[in-house]
């Protein structure tokens, strides 16, 4: 048990091994569980929504469903980049505070591949200091001499922002 959080800590690799969709933001690679991914679509026109945080670009109509769109570059404080033919939206299913499932899209610079990470390929999240919130990082995967940051997509956004986004999507529907 971890004395600070009072919850049992499994080794990073054992609980997080499995298949991940890897994608690029800038010069860095990230991964999310393929079980969360619903589809990958081309970048399309996004309808802006007033009074959203800067990283929330707006919503799209995806086959009759209103889906909020988040720019992960802005969320992670990365440098802006021009969209390219590889820029796309990864539509994922996330859990809201009310434990309901909601769809959300994340703009990424490009999708790489689906990788099966074994327990020995995933290291625990390094300690970056007490002032940084790294709860959304599942671990760091090592593959072909590179490191990929594995994300818990349910925790990338705060629960308050998720609730606000799902309410906005419901109102727009």
C-alpha positions in Angstrom: 0.0 0.0 0.0 1.1 3.5 -0.8 1.2 5.6 2.4 0.0 8.7 0.6 -2.9 7.4 -1.3 -4.0 4.4 0.8 -4.7 2.3 -2.3 -2.8 -0.8 -3.3 -0.2 -0.1 -6.0 0.2 -2.9 -8.6 3.4 -2.9 -10.6 2.9 -0.6 -13.6 3.5 -3.2 -16.2 1.2 -5.9 -14.8 -2.0 -3.9 -14.6 -1.4 -1.9 -17.8 -0.1 -4.5 -20.2 -2.2 -4.9 -23.3 -2.9 -3.4 -26.7 -2.5 0.4 -27.2 -3.2 2.7 -30.1 -0.1 4.9 -30.3 -0.2 8.4 -31.8 2.0 11.4 -32.1 1.7 14.9 -30.7 4.7 17.0 -31.8 7.8 14.9 -31.4 6.4 12.7 -28.7 4.5 9.4 -28.8 1.5 8.5 -26.6 -0.7 5.5 -26.3 -4.2 4.8 -25.1 -5.9 1.4 -24.6 -7.5 0.2 -27.8 -10.5 -0.8 -25.7 -11.3 2.9 -25.3 -11.0 3.7 -29.0 -14.2 3.7 -31.0 -12.9 5.1 -34.3 -10.4 7.3 -36.1 -11.7 10.0 -38.4 -10.2 12.7 -40.6 -10.1 16.2 -39.2 -13.4 17.9 -40.0 -15.2 21.2 -39.4 -15.6 21.7 -35.7 -18.4 23.9 -34.3 -17.0 26.1 -31.5 -18.9 26.3 -28.2 -18.7 29.5 -26.1 -17.1 29.6 -22.6 -15.2 26.3 -23.0 -11.5 25.9 -21.9 -9.0 26.8 -24.6 -8.2 23.1 -25.3 -11.9 22.3 -26.1 -12.2 23.1 -29.8 -15.9 22.5 -29.9 -18.2 19.7 -31.1 -18.8 17.7 -34.3 -21.8 15.8 -35.6 -20.7 12.2 -36.0 -23.5 10.2 -37.6 -26.2 12.1 -35.6 -24.3 12.2 -32.3 -22.7 15.4 -31.0 -19.2 14.6 -29.9 -17.0 17.1 -28.0 -13.5 17.6 -29.5 -10.3 18.3 -27.4 -7.0 19.4 -28.8 -4.4 17.4 -26.8 -1.6 19.7 -27.9 -3.2 22.6 -26.1 -4.2 20.4 -23.1 -0.6 19.3 -22.7 0.8 22.8 -23.3 2.7 21.7 -26.4 3.7 24.1 -29.2 1.0 24.7 -31.9 1.4 23.0 -35.2 -0.2 23.3 -38.5 -2.7 20.6 -39.5 -1.4 18.1 -42.0 -2.9 15.2 -44.0 -2.0 13.0 -41.0 -3.9 15.1 -38.4 -7.0 13.2 -37.3 -9.5 12.8 -34.5 -9.4 9.7 -32.3 -12.9 9.1 -31.0 -12.9 7.4 -27.6 -15.4 6.3 -25.0 -14.7 7.9 -21.6 -16.4 7.5 -18.2 -18.0 10.6 -16.7 -18.3 11.4 -13.0 -21.8 9.8 -13.0 -20.1 6.6 -14.3 -21.9 7.0 -17.6 -20.1 6.5 -20.9 -19.6 9.4 -23.2 -17.9 9.8 -26.6 -15.1 12.4 -27.0 -12.7 13.1 -29.8 -9.1 14.0 -29.4 -7.1 15.8 -32.1 -3.7 14.2 -32.7 -0.9 14.9 -35.2 -1.0 11.4 -36.5 -1.8 7.8 -35.6 1.2 5.4 -35.5 0.1 1.8 -34.8 -1.5 -0.7 -32.4 1.2 -2.1 -30.1 0.8 -5.0 -27.6 2.9 -4.0 -24.6 3.9 -6.7 -22.2 4.5 -6.2 -18.5 8.2 -6.0 -18.9 7.9 -3.1 -21.5 6.0 -0.7 -19.2 7.8 1.3 -16.4 5.9 3.2 -13.7 5.4 6.9 -14.1 8.5 8.7 -12.9 8.2 11.0 -9.9 8.2 14.5 -11.4 7.7 16.2 -8.0 4.7 16.8 -5.8 3.3 19.8 -7.6 2.7 18.0 -10.9 -0.5 15.9 -11.4 0.5 12.7 -13.3 -2.5 10.6 -12.4 -3.5 10.5 -16.0 -0.3 8.7 -17.0 -0.5 4.9 -16.7 3.2 4.4 -17.3 6.0 4.7 -19.8 6.3 2.0 -22.4 9.6 1.1 -24.1 9.5 0.0 -27.7 12.3 -0.1 -30.3 14.5 2.2 -28.3 11.8 4.9 -27.8 9.5 5.8 -24.9 5.8 6.2 -25.3 3.7 7.8 -22.6 0.6 5.6 -21.9 -2.5 7.7 -21.0 -5.5 6.9 -18.9 -7.9 8.7 -21.2 -10.6 8.8 -18.5 -8.3 11.0 -16.4 -6.8 13.3 -19.1 -9.7 15.7 -18.5 -11.0 16.7 -15.1 -14.3 15.3 -14.1 -15.8 18.8 -14.0 -14.7 19.5 -17.6 -16.1 16.1 -18.7 -19.4 16.8 -17.1 -19.5 20.3 -18.7 -18.7 18.8 -22.1 -21.3 16.0 -21.9 -24.0 18.6 -20.8 -23.0 20.8 -23.7 -23.2 17.9 -26.2 -26.6 16.9 -24.8 -27.9 20.5 -25.1 -26.6 20.7 -28.7 -28.3 17.4 -29.7 
